[in-house]
Amino acid sequence: MSDTHAQSVAFVRTKEIAAKAPPVTDSGAVKWVRDNLFSGPFNTIMTILGIIIVAYLLSGLIPWIVNGTWEGDNIQECRAILAGNGGGCFAVIADRWPQLLFGFQYPDYLRWRPTLAFLLLFLAVPPALFIMFLPRWTLIATVVYPFIAYYLIWGGTILSPLVAALALAGGYLVFHRVERRGFVQGLGAGVVAAILIVWIGGFIASAGSNVLALETVESRAMGGFMLNMILGVVCVSLSIPLGILLALGRQSSLPIVKGFCVVFIEFVRGVPLITLLFVANVVLAYFLPPNANFDLIIRVIIMITMFSSAYIAEVIRGGLAALPKGQYEAGDSLGLDYAQNMRLIILPQAMKISIPGIVNVAVGLFKDTTLVSVISMFDLVGMIRGPILSSTQWTGVYWELWAAACVLFFTVCYGISQYSQWLERQLRTDHR
């Protein structure tokens, strides 16, 4: 009886069964390939077609790169070394890389200065881009860098960038003190203070023109990829704050401010950038006093900044419109004025929404800096189309030079895109 009862009692396991690995077809790379590349008849056909196209392109590209040569002083020597094996003549890059990077007029013995300015950029950018991980005092490097870079690239006395830095600091301090009475009053007082400092400092700088002076390099000597970097970094840095002001001005209740911002944005967005560059190069000179020397790079920076700020203003206006009305009312309920409400509540949220659009404009702006080649400025594209391809040494070399230009621009644009995606993930505060 006891044996029968013991056999009727159910077995109760005291330990969990060890988990088994999922099937190979339901995990890892095999699952990803099946779900993304061969999930259906259409995707399978498109995947196979894509593989065929990529294989065909690589079958010509890889031998062209692998069989290429970096030796030779001209196209004849390069082709003699290749002996018809279908490789690329990369010797043109080895021979002309200084011109591709610095142009053909920047003095050879001074190239260390823009090189040092470029290296310092890697110290100045991280505090602004990764401020959540770095102490706030590191922003000093970001603020000081433009003046150091100008001193290194253009040269001259150190008093000129020093006066500009003092004007910026003095204007900000006055703005911070007067802002309590109102944002407009503080902004006006800050601008007046900055102008006075520049006016007084101009006399001091002219009197001490030999104080820690570097050899001056004219703006017309700037060229190559260095010119693209200068225009891209400066114009993007200036167009974002200007775009914010235009977006806020377009939503202003003041008719004059709103009307000016609307006319400015719509006019600039309706005109091609190349037209504005021609205006900067030719037409603007007719509105200047006789014998006035208004630097061409400054004129181009102004026009490109105006162009990109109009597009950024519309991107930010979309971010402002996406916020619910309750966010504006929240600031009013806390007793914040307009400037405080925008700075502390509205703009941080609107900027987070606007990140993809701002990055899109920034990438497009950096690529559009190549348009300055049409007004006889020898940037990277201008150097390739002009002095290099027109030389008898390298007549007939095209693909190698344009491939080098693509690599340089892709590296910068891809870095900007990857940073924006990382920033979006860092700022994603919704529930997921």
C-alpha positions as CSV (number, residue, x, y, z in Angstrom):
1,M,0.0,0.0,0.0
2,S,2.8,2.3,0.9
3,D,4.6,1.5,-2.4
4,T,1.5,2.3,-4.4
5,H,1.0,5.6,-2.6
6,A,4.6,6.5,-3.2
7,Q,4.2,5.9,-6.9
8,S,1.1,8.1,-7.1
9,V,2.8,11.2,-5.6
10,A,3.8,13.8,-8.3
11,F,7.5,14.7,-8.6
12,V,8.3,18.2,-7.7
13,R,11.6,19.6,-9.1
14,T,13.6,21.6,-6.6
15,K,16.0,23.3,-9.2
16,E,15.3,25.2,-12.4
17,I,16.2,23.5,-15.7
18,A,19.3,25.1,-17.2
19,A,18.5,27.5,-20.0
20,K,19.3,26.2,-23.5
21,A,20.8,28.4,-26.1
22,P,18.3,29.6,-28.7
23,P,18.4,28.0,-32.2
24,V,21.1,29.3,-34.5
25,T,18.4,30.7,-36.8
26,D,16.8,32.8,-34.1
27,S,19.8,34.6,-32.7
28,G,22.9,36.5,-33.7
29,A,24.0,37.4,-37.2
30,V,21.9,34.7,-38.8
31,K,18.6,36.2,-37.4
32,W,19.6,39.7,-38.4
33,V,20.4,38.6,-41.9
34,R,17.1,36.7,-42.2
35,D,15.0,39.5,-40.8
36,N,16.6,42.4,-42.6
37,L,17.9,41.0,-45.9
38,F,15.9,37.9,-46.7
39,S,12.6,38.5,-44.9
40,G,10.5,38.1,-48.1
41,P,10.7,37.6,-51.9
42,F,11.1,41.3,-52.6
43,N,13.8,41.9,-50.0
44,T,15.6,38.8,-51.2
45,I,15.6,40.0,-54.8
46,M,16.8,43.5,-53.8
47,T,19.5,42.1,-51.5
48,I,20.9,39.9,-54.3
49,L,20.7,42.8,-56.7
50,G,22.5,45.0,-54.2
51,I,25.2,42.4,-53.7
52,I,25.8,42.2,-57.5
53,I,26.0,46.0,-57.8
54,V,28.4,46.3,-54.9
55,A,30.6,43.4,-56.1
56,Y,30.7,45.0,-59.6
57,L,31.8,48.4,-58.2
58,L,34.4,46.9,-55.8
59,S,35.8,44.7,-58.6
60,G,36.9,47.9,-60.3
61,L,37.6,50.1,-57.3
62,I,39.8,47.7,-55.2
63,P,42.3,46.9,-58.1
64,W,42.5,50.7,-58.8
65,I,43.5,51.4,-55.2
66,V,45.7,48.3,-54.6
67,N,47.6,48.6,-57.9
68,G,48.0,52.4,-57.6
69,T,51.3,54.1,-57.1
70,W,52.4,57.0,-54.9
71,E,55.7,57.5,-56.8
72,G,56.4,59.9,-59.7
73,D,56.9,63.6,-60.1
74,N,54.5,64.0,-63.0
75,I,51.8,62.2,-65.0
76,Q,54.3,60.7,-67.5
77,E,56.5,59.1,-64.7
78,C,53.4,57.9,-62.9
79,R,51.9,56.1,-66.0
80,A,55.3,54.6,-66.8
81,I,55.4,53.1,-63.3
82,L,51.9,51.8,-63.6
83,A,52.7,50.3,-67.0
84,G,49.0,50.0,-67.9
85,N,47.9,47.8,-64.9
86,G,44.9,50.0,-64.3
87,G,46.0,51.5,-60.9
88,G,45.4,55.0,-59.7
89,C,48.1,57.7,-60.0
90,F,48.1,58.8,-56.3
91,A,51.4,60.4,-56.8
92,V,49.6,63.7,-57.5
93,I,48.3,63.6,-53.9
94,A,51.8,63.0,-52.6
95,D,53.1,65.8,-54.7
96,R,50.4,68.4,-54.2
97,W,49.0,67.7,-50.7
98,P,50.3,71.0,-49.3
99,Q,48.3,72.9,-52.0
100,L,45.2,70.7,-51.3
101,L,45.4,71.6,-47.6
102,F,46.8,75.2,-47.5
103,G,46.5,76.6,-51.0
104,F,49.3,77.7,-53.2
105,Q,49.9,81.2,-51.8
106,Y,50.2,80.5,-48.0
107,P,53.9,80.7,-47.2
108,D,55.6,77.3,-46.9
109,Y,57.6,78.2,-43.8
110,L,54.4,79.4,-42.0
111,R,52.3,76.3,-42.5
112,W,53.0,75.3,-38.9
113,R,50.6,78.1,-37.7
114,P,47.4,76.8,-39.3
115,T,48.4,73.3,-38.5
116,L,48.8,74.3,-34.8
117,A,45.4,76.1,-35.0
118,F,43.8,73.0,-36.3
119,L,45.3,70.8,-33.5
120,L,44.1,73.3,-30.9
121,L,40.6,72.9,-32.3
122,F,40.5,69.4,-30.8
123,L,41.1,71.1,-27.4
124,A,38.5,73.8,-27.9
125,V,35.6,71.8,-29.3
126,P,35.1,69.1,-26.7
127,P,34.2,71.5,-23.8
128,A,31.3,72.8,-26.0
129,L,30.2,69.4,-27.4
130,F,30.6,67.3,-24.2
131,I,29.9,69.9,-21.5
132,M,27.8,67.3,-19.6
133,F,31.0,65.3,-18.9
134,L,33.5,68.1,-18.4
135,P,33.8,70.9,-15.8
136,R,32.3,74.3,-16.9
137,W,35.7,76.0,-16.6
138,T,36.9,74.1,-19.6
139,L,34.7,76.3,-21.7
140,I,37.4,78.9,-21.4
141,A,39.3,77.0,-24.0
142,T,36.3,77.2,-26.4
143,V,35.9,81.0,-25.8
144,V,39.6,81.8,-26.2
145,Y,40.2,79.6,-29.2
146,P,38.8,81.9,-32.0
147,F,41.1,84.7,-31.0
148,I,44.2,82.4,-30.8
149,A,43.3,80.8,-34.1
150,Y,42.9,84.2,-35.8
151,Y,46.3,85.3,-34.3
152,L,48.0,82.1,-35.6
153,I,46.5,82.0,-39.1
154,W,46.5,85.7,-40.0
155,G,49.3,86.9,-37.8
156,G,49.9,90.5,-36.9
157,T,50.1,92.0,-33.4
158,I,48.6,90.1,-30.5
159,L,46.8,93.3,-29.4
160,S,44.1,93.0,-32.1
161,P,42.6,89.6,-30.9
162,L,43.2,90.7,-27.3
163,V,41.1,93.8,-27.8
164,A,38.4,91.8,-29.5
165,A,38.4,89.3,-26.6
166,L,38.2,92.2,-24.0
167,A,35.3,93.7,-26.0
168,L,33.4,90.4,-25.9
169,A,34.1,89.9,-22.2
170,G,33.2,93.5,-21.4
171,G,30.0,93.4,-23.4
172,Y,28.9,90.2,-21.7
173,L,29.6,91.6,-18.2
174,V,27.6,94.8,-19.0
175,F,24.8,92.7,-20.5
176,H,24.7,90.5,-17.4
177,R,24.4,93.5,-15.1
178,V,21.8,95.4,-17.0
179,E,19.7,92.3,-18.0
180,R,17.8,92.6,-14.7
181,R,16.1,95.7,-16.0
182,G,15.2,94.0,-19.3
183,F,16.7,91.8,-22.0
184,V,16.6,94.5,-24.7
185,Q,18.2,97.1,-22.4
186,G,20.9,94.6,-21.4
187,L,21.6,93.6,-25.0
188,G,21.8,97.3,-26.1
189,A,24.2,98.2,-23.2
190,G,26.4,95.2,-23.9
191,V,26.7,96.1,-27.6
192,V,27.6,99.7,-26.8
193,A,30.2,98.7,-24.3
194,A,31.8,96.3,-26.8
195,I,31.9,99.0,-29.4
196,L,33.6,101.4,-27.0
197,I,36.2,98.9,-26.0
198,V,37.0,98.1,-29.7
199,W,37.2,101.9,-30.5
200,I,39.6,102.6,-27.6
201,G,41.5,99.4,-28.1
202,G,42.0,100.2,-31.8
203,F,44.2,103.2,-30.9
204,I,46.2,101.1,-28.5
205,A,46.6,98.3,-31.0
206,S,47.8,100.7,-33.7
207,A,50.3,102.3,-31.3
208,G,51.7,98.9,-30.3
209,S,51.6,97.2,-33.7
210,N,54.9,95.4,-33.0
211,V,53.9,93.8,-29.7
212,L,54.3,90.1,-30.0
213,A,53.7,90.4,-33.8
214,L,53.7,87.4,-36.1
215,E,54.3,87.8,-39.8
216,T,51.0,89.0,-41.4
217,V,49.4,86.7,-44.0
218,E,46.8,88.3,-46.3
219,S,43.4,86.8,-46.7
220,R,43.9,86.2,-50.4
221,A,46.6,83.7,-49.4
222,M,44.1,81.4,-47.7
223,G,43.2,78.4,-49.7
224,G,42.8,74.6,-49.9
225,F,40.9,72.7,-47.3
226,M,42.0,75.1,-44.7
227,L,39.7,77.8,-46.3
228,N,36.8,75.3,-46.2
229,M,37.4,74.6,-42.5
230,I,37.6,78.3,-41.7
231,L,34.4,79.1,-43.5
232,G,32.6,76.1,-42.1
233,V,33.6,76.4,-38.5
234,V,33.1,80.2,-38.3
235,C,29.8,80.3,-40.3
236,V,28.2,77.4,-38.3
237,S,29.3,78.9,-35.0
238,L,27.8,82.3,-35.9
239,S,24.6,81.1,-37.7
240,I,23.2,79.1,-34.8
241,P,22.9,82.0,-32.3
242,L,21.7,84.3,-35.1
243,G,19.2,81.7,-36.2
244,I,17.8,81.5,-32.6
245,L,17.4,85.3,-32.5
246,L,15.6,85.3,-35.9
247,A,13.3,82.4,-34.8
248,L,12.4,84.3,-31.6
249,G,12.0,87.5,-33.6
250,R,9.6,85.9,-36.0
251,Q,7.4,84.8,-33.1
252,S,7.6,88.2,-31.4
253,S,4.5,90.3,-30.8
254,L,6.3,93.5,-31.8
255,P,5.3,94.3,-35.4
256,I,8.6,95.9,-36.5
257,V,10.8,93.1,-35.1
258,K,8.5,90.4,-36.5
259,G,8.3,92.1,-39.9
260,F,12.0,92.5,-40.2
261,C,12.7,88.8,-39.3
262,V,10.0,87.6,-41.7
263,V,11.3,89.7,-44.6
264,F,14.9,88.7,-43.9
265,I,14.2,85.0,-43.6
266,E,12.0,84.8,-46.7
267,F,14.3,86.9,-48.8
268,V,17.4,85.0,-47.9
269,R,15.7,81.6,-48.3
270,G,14.5,82.6,-51.7
271,V,17.9,83.6,-53.1
272,P,20.6,81.0,-54.2
273,L,23.7,81.1,-52.1
274,I,25.9,81.6,-55.2
275,T,24.0,84.8,-55.9
276,L,24.9,86.1,-52.4
277,L,28.5,85.1,-53.0
278,F,28.6,87.2,-56.2
279,V,27.1,90.1,-54.2
280,A,29.8,89.7,-51.6
281,N,32.5,89.7,-54.3
282,V,31.3,92.3,-56.7
283,V,28.2,94.3,-55.8
284,L,29.1,95.0,-52.2
285,A,32.1,97.0,-53.2
286,Y,29.9,99.6,-54.9
287,F,28.2,100.4,-51.5
288,L,31.6,100.9,-49.7
289,P,33.5,104.2,-49.4
290,P,36.1,104.8,-52.0
291,N,39.4,103.0,-51.4
292,A,37.8,101.0,-48.6
293,N,39.4,97.6,-48.1
294,F,36.7,95.2,-46.8
295,D,38.3,91.8,-46.5
296,L,36.8,89.3,-49.0
297,I,36.8,86.4,-46.5
298,I,34.8,88.6,-44.0
299,R,32.3,89.4,-46.8
300,V,31.9,85.8,-47.7
301,I,31.5,84.8,-44.0
302,I,28.8,87.4,-43.6
303,M,26.8,86.2,-46.6
304,I,27.1,82.5,-45.8
305,T,26.2,83.1,-42.2
306,M,23.1,85.1,-43.3
307,F,22.1,82.3,-45.7
308,S,22.5,79.5,-43.1
309,S,21.0,81.4,-40.2
310,A,17.7,81.9,-42.2
311,Y,17.4,78.1,-42.6
312,I,18.4,77.4,-39.0
313,A,15.8,80.0,-37.9
314,E,13.0,78.0,-39.6
315,V,14.3,74.8,-38.1
316,I,14.2,76.3,-34.6
317,R,10.8,77.8,-35.2
318,G,9.5,74.3,-36.0
319,G,10.9,73.2,-32.6
320,L,9.3,76.1,-30.8
321,A,6.0,75.4,-32.5
322,A,6.2,71.7,-31.5
323,L,6.1,72.6,-27.8
324,P,2.7,72.6,-26.1
325,K,1.3,75.9,-24.9
326,G,1.5,74.6,-21.3
327,Q,5.3,74.9,-21.4
328,Y,5.0,78.7,-22.0
329,E,2.4,79.0,-19.3
330,A,4.6,77.1,-16.9
331,G,7.3,79.8,-17.1
332,D,4.7,82.5,-16.6
333,S,3.3,80.7,-13.5
334,L,6.8,80.7,-12.0
335,G,7.1,84.5,-12.4
336,L,9.8,84.3,-15.0
337,D,10.2,87.1,-17.5
338,Y,10.4,86.5,-21.3
339,A,14.2,86.1,-21.4
340,Q,14.3,83.7,-18.4
341,N,11.4,81.7,-19.7
342,M,13.1,81.2,-23.1
343,R,16.5,80.5,-21.7
344,L,15.5,78.1,-18.9
345,I,12.4,76.3,-20.2
346,I,11.5,76.9,-23.9
347,L,14.8,76.9,-25.8
348,P,16.4,73.8,-24.2
349,Q,13.4,71.7,-25.3
350,A,13.1,73.4,-28.7
351,M,16.8,72.9,-29.4
352,K,16.6,69.2,-28.5
353,I,13.8,68.8,-31.0
354,S,15.7,70.8,-33.6
355,I,19.0,68.8,-33.5
356,P,18.4,66.8,-36.7
357,G,17.4,69.9,-38.7
358,I,20.3,72.0,-37.4
359,V,22.8,69.2,-38.2
360,N,21.3,68.9,-41.7
361,V,21.8,72.6,-42.3
362,A,25.4,72.5,-40.8
363,V,26.4,69.6,-43.0
364,G,24.9,71.3,-46.1
365,L,26.6,74.5,-45.2
366,F,30.0,72.9,-44.8
367,K,29.7,71.3,-48.3
368,D,28.4,74.6,-49.7
369,T,31.7,76.3,-48.8
370,T,33.0,74.8,-52.1
371,L,30.9,77.4,-54.0
372,V,33.5,80.1,-53.1
373,S,35.5,78.6,-56.0
374,V,33.2,80.4,-58.4
375,I,34.3,83.8,-57.1
376,S,38.0,83.0,-57.6
377,M,38.7,81.8,-54.1
378,F,41.0,78.8,-54.2
379,D,39.5,76.4,-51.7
380,L,39.9,72.7,-52.0
381,V,37.7,72.4,-55.1
382,G,39.2,75.7,-56.5
383,M,42.7,74.3,-56.1
384,I,41.8,71.1,-58.0
385,R,40.0,72.8,-60.8
386,G,42.5,75.6,-61.1
387,P,46.3,75.4,-60.4
388,I,46.6,71.6,-60.1
389,L,44.6,70.4,-63.1
390,S,45.8,73.3,-65.3
391,S,49.5,72.4,-64.6
392,T,51.3,70.5,-67.3
393,Q,52.7,68.1,-64.7
394,W,49.4,66.5,-63.9
395,T,47.2,67.1,-66.9
396,G,44.7,64.3,-67.2
397,V,44.5,63.3,-63.5
398,Y,41.0,63.6,-62.2
399,W,39.7,60.7,-60.2
400,E,42.5,60.7,-57.6
401,L,42.1,64.3,-56.7
402,W,38.3,64.2,-56.5
403,A,38.6,61.0,-54.4
404,A,40.9,62.9,-51.9
405,A,38.4,65.7,-51.7
406,C,35.5,63.3,-51.1
407,V,37.5,61.6,-48.3
408,L,38.2,65.0,-46.5
409,F,34.6,66.2,-46.7
410,F,33.1,62.9,-45.8
411,T,35.3,62.6,-42.7
412,V,34.1,65.9,-41.4
413,C,30.4,65.5,-42.3
414,Y,30.3,62.0,-41.0
415,G,31.8,63.1,-37.7
416,I,29.1,65.8,-37.4
417,S,26.4,63.3,-38.2
418,Q,27.6,60.8,-35.7
419,Y,27.9,63.4,-32.9
420,S,24.3,64.6,-33.5
421,Q,23.0,61.0,-33.2
422,W,25.0,60.5,-30.0
423,L,23.6,63.8,-28.6
424,E,20.1,62.8,-29.5
425,R,20.6,59.5,-27.5
426,Q,22.0,61.5,-24.5
427,L,19.1,63.9,-24.5
428,R,16.4,61.3,-24.9
429,T,14.5,61.6,-21.7
430,D,11.2,60.0,-22.7
431,H,10.2,56.6,-21.4
432,R,11.4,53.7,-23.6
